[in-house]
Amino acid sequence: MNIKEYIEKNRDNMLNDLAKLVAYNSVLSNDAAPFGKANRDVLDEALSMMGNSGLKTCNLDYYCGYGEIGPKDGKLIGILAHLDIVPCGEGWKSDPLTLTNDGEKVYGRGVSDDKGPFIASLYALKYLLDEGYSFKNRVRLIAGCNEETGSKCIEHYVEKEGHIDMGFTPDGEFPGIFAEKGMIGGKIVNQSSKIINISGGDAKNIVPKKVNVELPVGSYDESILNEFFRDHDIEYNIIKSNESIKLTVFGKAAHASTPDLGVNAISYLLEGLYVAGFNDELVSYFHDKIGLSTHGEKLGLDKLSDEYSDFTMNVGIVKKVDSEILIYLDNRFPVTRKVSEVEPLMTKGLKLGNNSFDVESTIEPLFFSLDNPMIKALRKAYIDVTGDNETPMMAIGGGTYAKAINNCIAFGGEFVGVDDHIHDANESLSIANFEKQIMIYVEAIKNLDGEL
């Protein structure tokens, strides 16, 4: 049976399996180790699916698990997908934890990032197994539970099992990602703001689409702030009382790797307050150092750009904790730079008065030559299925499992030019593209197996 016939026969089963995974609200939580009960449960579900498909399964302490096929003495091909998700957030037209099918697309949190690509990879392996393909090497479909919040799952995998010989993570774009930016995450700490209370953002790696702030009465020029919001087409609500003013500002979510595609509610709030004359150290500092910029222009970090990529900065979360206001930044720097070069520029540039930048995490960039045999094998799989020989492999700002394990790149499941609203409300997946993913992954597995 050819792959198209196989997909036609198994379409309902594939979508039903995806629906089972989508039903788990597998965000990071502390109700069970290591990443929460929902992540334990969704991993159990995924391992059951892999076992029922004929793969030998292993649970690595609920950090991650895998299903394996192929001879024990073969080299190891890894496919690294993840089952955890970012918070569902607001603005959905349907229940984000119920797979909704309109005939052309399915909707739900994780259908594109990354539960759908996990199912696509599983059915690619299942097809090869059912059709009697003779594997020369081992193939492991690895399912992690902490990609969105640190990739400790794959760190644990490497500690227990070591690295892979070749592989991919279906958590990027086709025709493949040969380079990923480095990352520096941290928080701005302010101890002297006049802001009564503030909270906004769901995660550091999401452009925030909502922020709430409480301010003293008469602390800014309301007409100027209203004009600022109108000029920038920003939605907002104001509730006034004798004690304070409560203001809610709305933006548009996007992935932190592409902050220009979103509208940052936190940035527009703080910049608007500056323009409206809110006399506050944090607000003035934010205007001087960040403002509405997304490439670190005010700090000169935009000049770090190389031939493949640029510098991006996302203001992801703001909150008041006791007397401090904390602003969390997600910063991504060009693929030919190093942490040792960029981190001092950031910490020095963001320090002023009572404001400082505390670095909490750093990740070096990833870079492969386009002549690498693994890169060529994966690109050939994409071309053979799609006929597209024009779209180049790319360097991106997103961070994937490829940085956490050797000999791996991100390869699909997104297609260039398609907006599946990853990390946003109404995340979707084209059924036709879902099926195309499976066909590409079948060829990719065969190509890597032949290359080793």
C-alpha positions in Angstrom: 0.0 0.0 0.0 1.4 3.4 -0.9 1.6 6.2 1.7 -1.4 8.1 0.2 -3.6 5.1 0.4 -2.4 4.4 4.0 -3.2 7.9 5.1 -6.7 7.8 3.5 -7.4 4.5 5.3 -6.0 5.8 8.7 -7.2 9.4 8.6 -9.9 9.0 11.2 -7.5 7.1 13.5 -4.8 9.8 13.2 -7.2 12.6 14.0 -8.7 10.6 16.9 -5.3 10.0 18.3 -4.5 13.7 18.0 -7.8 14.5 19.8 -6.7 12.3 22.7 -3.5 14.3 23.1 -5.1 17.7 22.7 -7.5 16.9 25.6 -4.6 17.2 28.1 -3.9 20.7 29.4 -0.2 19.8 29.5 1.2 23.1 30.7 4.0 23.2 33.3 2.6 22.8 36.8 3.8 21.7 40.3 1.0 19.3 41.2 3.2 16.3 40.3 6.8 15.8 39.5 8.6 16.6 37.4 6.3 18.9 35.2 2.8 18.3 36.5 0.1 15.7 36.4 -1.2 16.6 33.0 2.2 16.1 31.5 2.5 12.7 33.2 -0.9 11.7 31.9 -0.3 12.9 28.3 3.1 11.0 28.3 1.3 7.8 29.4 -1.2 8.3 26.5 1.6 8.8 24.0 3.6 5.8 25.2 0.4 3.7 25.0 0.0 4.9 21.4 3.5 4.0 20.5 3.3 0.6 22.2 0.1 -0.2 20.3 1.8 0.8 17.1 4.5 -1.9 17.6 7.3 0.2 19.1 9.2 -0.8 22.2 8.5 1.9 24.8 10.4 3.4 27.7 9.4 6.0 30.3 12.3 8.0 31.6 11.0 9.2 34.9 8.2 11.2 33.3 10.7 13.7 32.0 10.2 12.1 28.6 9.6 8.7 27.0 10.3 7.0 23.7 9.2 4.3 21.3 11.9 2.4 19.4 12.1 0.2 16.4 15.0 -1.3 14.6 18.0 -3.7 15.3 19.7 -3.3 18.7 23.1 -3.0 17.1 22.1 -0.3 14.7 23.0 3.4 15.1 20.4 5.7 16.5 18.1 8.0 14.6 16.1 10.3 16.9 12.8 12.1 16.3 12.2 14.5 19.1 8.7 15.8 19.6 7.1 17.4 22.6 3.8 17.0 24.4 3.8 20.0 26.6 2.0 23.2 25.6 1.9 26.9 26.4 -1.1 28.2 28.3 -4.3 28.3 26.2 -5.0 31.9 27.0 -8.1 33.8 25.9 -9.9 34.5 22.6 -10.6 31.0 21.4 -13.6 30.4 19.1 -13.8 26.8 20.3 -12.6 24.8 23.4 -8.8 24.7 23.0 -8.7 21.3 24.7 -11.2 19.7 22.3 -10.1 19.0 18.8 -12.4 20.9 16.5 -12.6 19.9 12.8 -14.1 22.2 10.2 -13.3 19.8 7.3 -10.2 21.6 6.2 -8.4 22.4 9.5 -8.4 21.1 13.0 -8.2 23.5 16.0 -6.9 23.1 19.5 -3.9 23.9 21.6 -0.9 21.9 20.5 -2.2 20.7 17.1 0.7 22.4 15.4 3.1 22.8 18.4 3.8 20.0 18.8 1.2 17.2 19.4 0.2 17.2 15.7 3.8 16.6 14.5 4.2 13.9 17.1 1.2 12.1 15.6 2.6 12.7 12.1 5.9 11.2 13.1 4.3 8.2 14.8 2.2 7.4 11.8 5.2 7.7 9.5 6.9 5.1 11.6 3.8 3.0 11.8 3.5 3.0 8.0 7.0 1.8 7.6 6.5 -0.9 10.2 3.2 -2.0 8.8 4.6 -2.2 5.2 7.5 -4.3 6.3 10.3 -1.8 5.8 13.7 -3.3 6.9 15.4 -0.9 9.3 19.2 -0.9 9.2 19.3 1.3 12.3 17.3 2.0 15.4 14.7 4.8 15.3 13.4 6.4 18.4 10.4 8.7 18.6 11.1 10.7 21.7 8.3 12.5 23.5 9.3 15.3 25.9 7.3 17.2 28.4 9.3 20.4 29.0 10.2 21.9 25.6 8.2 25.1 26.2 9.7 25.9 29.6 13.4 24.8 29.4 13.9 21.4 27.7 15.0 19.8 31.0 13.2 16.7 29.6 15.9 16.3 26.9 18.7 17.1 29.3 17.4 14.2 31.3 17.2 12.0 28.2 20.8 12.8 27.3 22.0 12.1 30.9 20.3 8.7 30.8 20.6 7.6 27.2 23.3 9.8 25.5 23.0 11.6 22.2 21.7 10.4 18.8 23.7 9.8 15.6 21.3 11.7 13.4 17.8 13.1 13.7 15.3 15.9 13.7 12.7 17.6 15.8 9.3 18.1 14.1 9.0 21.5 15.8 10.0 24.1 13.3 9.5 24.7 9.6 10.2 22.9 6.3 12.4 22.5 4.4 14.5 22.6 7.6 16.4 24.8 10.0 20.2 24.7 9.8 20.7 27.4 12.4 19.0 28.7 15.6 19.7 31.8 17.4 21.3 31.9 20.9 19.1 32.9 23.8 19.5 35.0 26.9 16.5 35.1 29.3 16.2 37.2 32.4 14.3 39.8 34.3 14.5 43.6 34.9 14.0 44.3 38.6 12.7 47.7 39.8 12.2 48.7 43.4 10.9 52.2 43.2 7.9 52.5 40.9 4.7 54.4 41.7 2.6 51.8 40.0 0.2 50.3 42.5 -0.1 46.9 40.8 0.6 45.4 37.4 0.3 42.0 35.7 0.5 40.9 32.1 1.7 38.1 29.9 1.4 34.4 29.9 4.9 33.3 29.2 8.3 34.9 28.4 8.3 33.3 24.9 4.9 34.9 23.9 4.3 38.5 22.9 1.7 39.4 25.6 -1.8 40.3 24.4 -3.1 41.7 27.7 -1.8 43.7 30.7 -3.6 45.1 33.7 -2.3 48.1 35.7 -3.5 50.0 38.7 -2.4 53.6 39.0 -2.9 56.6 41.4 -5.6 59.0 40.5 -4.4 62.0 38.5 -1.0 60.5 37.8 -1.0 61.0 34.0 -2.8 63.0 31.3 -5.7 60.9 30.3 -6.4 62.7 27.0 -2.8 62.3 25.9 -2.9 58.5 26.7 -6.1 58.1 24.9 -4.7 59.8 21.8 -1.5 57.6 22.0 -3.7 54.5 22.0 -5.9 55.7 19.2 -2.8 56.7 17.0 -1.4 53.2 17.5 -4.7 51.4 17.1 -4.5 49.9 20.6 -7.6 48.6 22.4 -8.0 49.5 26.1 -10.4 49.7 29.0 -10.4 52.1 31.9 -12.2 51.7 35.3 -12.0 54.7 37.6 -12.7 55.0 41.3 -11.9 57.5 44.0 -8.9 55.4 45.1 -7.2 54.5 41.8 -7.5 54.0 38.0 -7.5 50.5 36.6 -6.4 50.2 33.0 -6.4 47.1 30.7 -4.4 47.3 27.5 -4.8 44.7 24.7 -2.3 43.6 22.1 -1.8 40.7 19.7 0.1 37.5 20.7 2.9 36.0 18.6 6.0 33.8 19.3 8.8 35.7 21.0 11.2 34.7 18.1 9.1 36.9 15.8 8.0 39.8 18.0 7.3 42.1 15.0 4.4 39.8 14.2 2.7 40.7 17.5 1.5 43.8 19.3 3.1 43.9 22.8 0.5 45.1 25.3 3.1 45.7 28.0 5.3 47.8 25.8 2.4 49.9 24.6 1.1 50.4 28.1 4.5 51.6 29.5 5.4 53.7 26.5 1.9 55.2 26.5 2.2 56.2 30.2 5.6 57.8 29.5 4.1 59.9 26.7 1.1 60.8 28.9 3.4 62.2 31.6 3.3 59.5 34.2 6.3 60.5 36.3 7.8 57.2 37.3 11.3 55.8 37.4 10.4 52.5 35.8 8.3 54.0 33.1 11.1 56.5 32.2 13.7 53.7 32.3 11.5 51.5 30.0 11.2 54.4 27.5 15.0 55.0 27.5 16.0 51.4 27.2 13.3 49.5 25.3 10.2 51.5 24.4 8.4 50.0 21.4 11.5 48.5 19.9 11.8 44.7 19.2 15.4 44.5 18.1 17.3 46.2 21.0 17.7 49.3 19.0 17.9 51.6 22.0 20.8 49.5 23.4 22.6 49.2 20.1 22.0 45.4 20.1 20.5 45.5 16.6 24.0 46.1 15.3 24.9 42.5 16.3 23.0 41.2 13.2 24.9 38.7 10.9 24.2 37.5 7.4 21.7 34.9 8.7 19.8 36.5 11.5 19.2 39.5 13.8 18.7 40.4 17.4 15.2 40.3 18.9 13.9 41.3 22.3 10.5 40.3 23.7 8.9 41.8 26.8 7.0 38.7 27.8 5.8 39.1 31.4 5.4 41.9 33.9 4.2 41.5 37.5 4.5 43.2 40.9 5.8 41.0 43.7 5.8 42.7 47.1 7.6 46.0 46.5 9.3 45.0 43.3 8.2 45.1 39.7 9.6 42.4 37.5 9.8 42.5 33.7 10.8 39.3 32.0 12.7 39.5 28.7 13.2 36.8 26.0 16.2 37.8 24.0 17.5 36.0 20.9 20.8 36.8 19.2 22.4 36.0 15.8 23.7 32.5 15.1 27.3 33.5 14.6 27.6 35.3 18.0 28.4 33.8 21.4 26.8 34.3 24.9 30.1 35.7 26.2 29.9 38.5 23.6 26.2 39.4 24.0 25.5 39.0 27.7 27.8 41.8 29.0 26.3 44.2 26.5 22.8 43.4 27.8 23.6 43.6 31.5 25.5 46.8 31.1 23.0 48.4 28.8 20.0 47.5 30.9 21.4 48.7 34.2 20.4 52.2 35.3 19.5 53.6 38.7 17.3 51.2 40.7 16.8 49.0 37.6 19.0 46.0 36.8 18.9 43.0 34.5 19.3 39.6 36.1 20.3 36.9 33.6 18.5 33.7 34.4 19.3 31.4 31.4 21.6 31.3 28.4 21.8 29.0 25.4 24.4 29.1 22.7 23.3 29.2 19.0 23.1 26.2 16.7 24.7 26.1 13.3 25.2 23.4 10.7 26.7 23.6 7.2 24.3 23.1 4.4 26.7 20.4 3.1 26.2 18.3 6.2 24.9 14.8 5.1 22.1 14.9 7.6 21.0 18.3 6.3 21.1 17.0 2.7 19.1 13.9 3.5 16.3 15.8 5.2 16.1 18.4 2.5 15.9 15.7 -0.2 12.9 14.2 1.7 11.1 17.5 1.6 11.9 18.1 -2.1 10.9 14.5 -3.2 7.4 14.9 -1.6 6.6 18.5 -2.4 8.6 19.1 -5.6 9.7 22.4 -4.1 13.4 23.0 -4.9 13.3 26.7 -4.4 12.5 27.3 -0.7 15.8 27.5 1.2 16.6 26.0 4.5 16.6 28.7 7.1 18.0 30.2 10.3 15.4 31.0 12.9 15.0 32.7 16.3 13.0 29.9 17.8 14.7 27.5 20.1 14.1 23.8 19.7 15.3 20.5 21.1 18.1 20.6 18.5 20.1 22.7 20.9 19.8 20.1 23.7 21.1 17.1 21.8 23.8 16.4 19.2 23.2 15.8 15.5 19.7 17.2 15.3 17.9 20.0 13.5 14.3 21.2 13.4 12.5 19.8 10.4 8.8 20.8 9.9 6.0 20.5 10.7 5.2 24.1 9.7 5.2 25.1 6.0 6.6 28.4 5.0 3.9 31.1 4.5 1.3 29.2 6.6 0.1 30.9 9.8 -1.2 28.2 12.2 -1.4 30.7 15.1 1.1 28.8 17.2 1.2 30.2 20.8 -2.0 32.1 20.0 -5.7 31.6 20.3 -7.3 29.3 17.6 -4.1 27.4 16.9 -4.8 25.3 13.8 -3.5 22.6 11.5 -4.4 22.1 7.9 -5.4 18.5 7.4 -3.8 18.5 4.0 -0.5 19.7 5.5 -0.8 17.2 8.4 -0.9 14.4 5.8 1.9 16.0 3.9 4.0 16.0 7.1 3.5 12.3 7.4 4.7 11.7 3.8 7.8 13.8 4.3 8.7 12.1 7.6 8.4 8.7 5.9 11.0 9.8 3.3 13.2 11.5 6.0 13.4 8.4 8.1 14.3 6.2 5.1 17.0 8.8 4.0 18.6 9.0 7.4 18.5 5.2 7.8 20.3 4.9 4.4 22.8 7.6 5.3 23.9 5.9 8.5 
